[in-house]
Amino acid sequence: MIDEDRPSAISLRAMRDTDIEAASLLSKALGWPHRLEDWQFMFAAGHGLVAETPAGELVGTILWWTYGAHDASLGMVIVSGAWQGHGIGRRLMSGARSALPGRTLHLNATPVGIPLYEKLGFSPCGLVEQRQAIAATQPLIPLPEGMRLRPAGQSDLAALSALDHAATGMARQDLLHALLGAGRGIVVDDGGTIVGYSICRPFGWGNVIGPVIATTDLFASAMIAHWIGSGAGQFTRIDVPAACGLTAWLDEVGLPRVDTVTTMRTATDREGARGTTVFALCSQALG
């Protein structure tokens, strides 16, 4: 008879649509805000593994998303509290890495996960601030003459992808296509040239703003102010790199920092193009 207290009792397999409800319950047990719909969106955009007992109980998850031929983001690494300490997290990470040979891997780590990820070859490369609150009415931030905010659509996808690649160094066109389908997008239009874009979509307890990519902090703050104002009275979240230059302004507009995570990756020589900046992530999982 198999002793279910032994780590060998746990098996890994590919995640299936039918696992999403059980996975959602795991994240709820940790106090994470992800809805069933958020899990469905993330899984539809990527791939995953689950850990389960011989009885079929799901006790661990990991998801990943591939960006072009060279990059992937890892997230939603969860192990049930009753099964922590059995090496399941390491097995899930190793399984994901085996499925992504040759790629630079990116993730955002809570303090408890950092030691494991460092042992697996990840290096810290920045901090991300989780900021959230009930959004308050905000005045629009004026743009220079000849520039405007306008809605973004799928017809803008190529331009958005090029700007995104300049900032991240990654090919995320498929992800942006999915995000535009799930939410609303805006761009900063400079006489027909897009110099910034942002997407806002339903997530967790309300809305999440991200990504926000722009060539200047003025363009980024104008787009964020638009989303805060349009979502006044609603719960709003944004995950920003601590070095983006907007943290003091976000305090002023009522989106305080509530937590931080550490950005990590398996290569340390990756940068976006100079002059184009990531001001907000899609999410901590998606990057």
Residue pairs with C-beta under 8 A, 6 or more apart in sequence:
2 8
2 9
2 54
3 9
4 53
4 54
4 55
7 86
7 87
7 88
7 91
9 53
9 54
10 51
10 52
10 53
10 59
10 60
10 83
10 86
10 88
10 91
11 51
11 52
11 54
12 49
12 50
12 51
12 91
12 92
12 95
13 49
13 50
13 52
14 47
14 48
14 49
14 50
15 23
15 43
15 47
15 48
15 49
15 50
15 61
15 63
17 43
19 48
19 50
19 58
19 61
20 36
20 39
20 40
20 43
21 36
22 58
23 39
23 50
23 58
23 61
23 76
23 78
24 34
24 35
24 36
24 39
26 58
26 59
26 60
26 61
26 78
26 80
27 34
27 39
27 76
27 78
28 34
29 80
29 81
30 78
33 203
33 204
33 205
33 237
34 76
34 203
34 204
35 203
35 204
37 202
38 203
38 204
39 76
41 178
41 182
42 63
42 65
42 75
42 76
42 285
42 286
43 63
44 178
45 65
45 174
45 175
45 178
45 286
46 63
46 64
46 65
46 66
47 63
47 64
47 65
47 66
47 99
48 61
48 62
48 63
48 64
48 76
49 61
49 62
49 92
49 95
49 96
49 99
50 58
50 60
50 61
51 58
51 59
51 60
51 61
51 79
51 83
51 88
51 91
51 92
52 58
52 59
53 59
59 79
59 80
59 82
59 83
59 88
60 78
60 79
60 80
60 83
60 88
60 89
60 92
61 76
61 77
61 78
61 92
62 74
62 75
62 76
62 77
62 78
62 92
62 93
62 95
62 96
63 74
63 75
63 76
63 285
64 72
64 73
64 74
64 75
64 96
64 99
64 100
65 72
65 73
65 75
65 175
65 286
65 287
66 72
66 100
66 103
67 73
67 170
67 171
67 172
67 175
68 170
68 171
68 172
69 171
70 102
70 103
70 104
70 170
70 171
71 103
71 104
71 105
71 106
71 169
71 170
71 171
72 100
72 103
72 104
72 105
72 106
73 105
73 106
73 107
73 285
73 286
73 287
74 93
74 96
74 105
74 106
74 107
75 107
75 108
75 283
75 284
75 285
75 286
75 287
76 285
77 89
77 92
77 93
77 107
77 113
79 88
79 89
79 92
89 113
89 116
90 116
90 120
93 116
93 117
93 120
94 120
97 105
97 120
104 265
104 266
104 267
104 270
105 122
105 265
105 266
106 263
106 264
106 265
106 287
107 117
107 122
107 263
107 264
107 265
107 287
108 128
108 261
108 262
108 263
108 264
108 281
108 284
108 285
108 287
109 117
109 122
109 261
109 262
109 263
109 264
110 261
111 262
114 124
114 262
114 264
117 264
118 124
118 264
121 266
122 264
122 265
122 266
123 264
123 265
123 266
123 268
124 262
124 263
124 264
125 263
125 264
125 265
125 268
126 241
126 242
126 243
126 262
126 263
127 241
127 242
127 243
127 260
127 261
127 262
127 263
128 239
128 240
128 241
128 242
128 260
128 261
128 262
128 263
128 281
128 284
129 239
129 240
129 241
129 242
129 247
129 257
129 259
129 260
130 237
130 239
130 257
130 258
130 259
130 260
130 261
130 284
131 237
131 238
131 239
131 240
131 250
131 255
131 256
131 257
131 258
132 235
132 236
132 237
132 238
132 255
132 256
132 258
133 235
133 236
133 254
133 255
133 256
134 233
134 234
134 235
134 236
135 228
135 229
135 231
135 232
135 233
135 234
135 235
135 236
135 254
135 255
136 228
136 232
136 253
136 254
137 229
137 232
138 225
138 228
138 229
138 232
138 253
139 225
139 229
140 222
140 225
140 226
140 229
141 218
141 221
141 222
141 225
142 222
143 149
143 188
143 218
143 219
143 222
146 190
146 191
147 188
147 189
147 190
147 191
147 195
148 188
148 189
149 186
149 187
149 188
149 189
149 222
149 223
149 226
150 186
150 187
150 189
151 184
151 185
151 186
151 187
152 160
152 180
152 185
152 186
152 187
152 197
152 199
153 180
153 185
154 177
154 180
156 185
156 187
156 194
156 197
157 173
157 176
157 177
157 180
158 173
159 187
159 194
160 176
160 185
160 187
160 194
160 197
160 213
161 171
161 172
161 173
161 176
163 194
163 195
163 196
163 197
163 213
163 276
164 170
164 172
164 176
164 197
164 211
164 213
165 171
165 172
165 272
166 272
166 273
166 275
166 276
167 213
167 272
167 273
167 276
167 277
167 278
168 213
168 272
168 278
168 287
169 270
169 271
169 272
169 273
170 287
175 282
175 286
176 199
179 185
179 199
179 201
179 211
179 282
180 199
182 201
182 202
183 199
183 200
183 201
183 202
184 199
184 200
184 201
185 197
185 198
185 199
185 200
186 197
186 198
186 223
186 226
186 227
187 194
187 196
187 197
187 198
188 194
188 195
188 196
188 197
188 214
188 219
188 222
188 223
189 195
195 214
195 215
195 216
195 219
196 212
196 213
196 214
196 215
196 216
196 219
196 220
196 222
196 223
197 211
197 212
197 213
197 214
197 223
198 209
198 210
198 211
198 212
198 213
198 214
198 220
198 223
198 224
198 226
198 227
198 280
199 209
199 210
199 211
199 282
200 207
200 208
200 209
200 210
200 227
200 230
200 231
201 207
201 208
202 208
203 237
203 283
204 235
204 237
205 235
205 237
206 231
206 234
206 235
206 236
206 237
207 227
207 231
207 234
207 235
207 236
207 237
208 236
208 237
208 238
208 239
208 283
209 224
209 227
209 228
209 236
209 237
209 238
209 280
210 238
210 239
210 280
210 281
210 282
210 283
211 278
211 280
211 281
211 282
212 220
212 223
212 224
212 238
212 240
212 278
212 279
212 280
213 276
213 277
213 278
213 279
214 220
214 223
214 276
214 277
214 279
215 275
215 276
215 277
217 244
217 245
217 246
217 277
217 279
220 244
220 246
220 277
220 279
220 280
221 246
221 249
224 238
224 246
224 250
224 253
224 279
224 280
225 253
227 236
228 236
228 253
228 254
228 255
236 255
238 250
238 255
238 280
239 280
239 281
239 283
239 284
240 246
240 247
240 250
240 279
240 280
240 281
241 263
241 278
241 279
241 281
242 260
244 277
244 278
244 279
244 280
245 277
245 279
246 279
247 257
250 256
250 257
251 257
261 284
272 278
281 287
